[in-house]
C-alpha cells in the first residue's frame, strides 16, 4: 500500500503542480513502486493516450579511439593502434552503412556517436556529414553528443557555436543525448572527470536549440550514484528545457532516455548494475519529474525488450527503434539482441496494449498501426491441414 507521502505527491501531480527535489527523492524511496508506475502511467496517457512510438534507425560509430577515461565505458580505446581500436575513413564509413541497411527498406535515421579522437582533422567530420547526405539523402542525420561538440571546440580552437554552425552546414540535423551520464559534480568527478562538465553539456544543448537543432537527453543510472543524484540530474534537465521554452528557441529537448549501466568490461565491473524494478521505477520517476519533456524512451537495448515493453505502462511512450548494429552497449555485455525488426517492435507494443506508431526523428507520424484487440492478436493461427495441425507463427 502506498505511503501518505506518496498520496500527497499524487495529489500534486493530478492538480498540475510541479514536483520538487524532495518529491522526486520520495518517489524513488516509495516502497510501493507499482503505485509510482501507475501514477506515471496516468501522466503518460494524458500526454499520449495509448500511443507508443518506434522508428527505423541504424547506428554508425566511425571511431572508438577516445582520449577520455570514463570509468563506466567498455567501448573506447585510448589510442590508435591498441587492440580493438578502429577508425573508418569517410568512404569506409559509407560502405559500412550500406552493408547494414536493406536498400529496399531504408531506415529513416542514422544515429552516430564516436570516441574523442585527437588525431582526426575537424574537416573529417564535415566531409563525413556531407558524404552521408549525398549517399543517403533520405536519412535524418542525428549525430554527435554534446561531449563530442565540447571536445571539437577545445581541440580545434573554436567556440561550440561555430562548431555547431559548421556541422549543421555540412548536414547535421539533430543531436543525440549521450554524454550526460550523471550531472552532479560529486559523481561526475569520479566517473568522467576529463570530459565536458554538466554546465558545458547543458550550454551546448541550449545553443543547439537556438540554432533550431532538436536534441535528446540521457541519464546513466545504476552505478555509484544515489537517488538524490538522479533527482538532481532530472531537475537540471527540466531547467534546461524550461529555459529553451521561455526564450522561444526554435528547438528543444524532444525525449529523455534513462540508460541502465552495464558493468561488463569496464572499471566498475564489481558494481552489479540496476535491477528490473530499478529500471521501471527510474522510468516512472522520470516521467513525473520531467513535466516539460514530451517523450520518454524505454530504451530496449539497455534494459532488454521485455523491460522496455513493461516500461510502456510505467511512463514511457517510446521504445526507440530497430537500432541495427549497436556496439557501445554491445561492448559492455548487453543482454539484448543486435537489432529488432519492425514487426518485432510492432508486436512488442501491441502486446503491451498500446497502439504502435512509426515516427521519424522529429516525431512526425509515418505509420499508425491498428491496435491489437488482445495479446493473441499479435499471432495468427495457420492451419497446415496435415492432420489438422495448428502452428502458431508470429
Order of alpha helices (4+ residues) and beta strands (2+ residues): alpha-alpha-alpha-beta-beta-alpha-beta-alpha-beta-alpha-alpha-beta-alpha-alpha-beta-alpha-beta-alpha-beta-alpha-alpha-beta-alpha-beta-beta-beta-beta
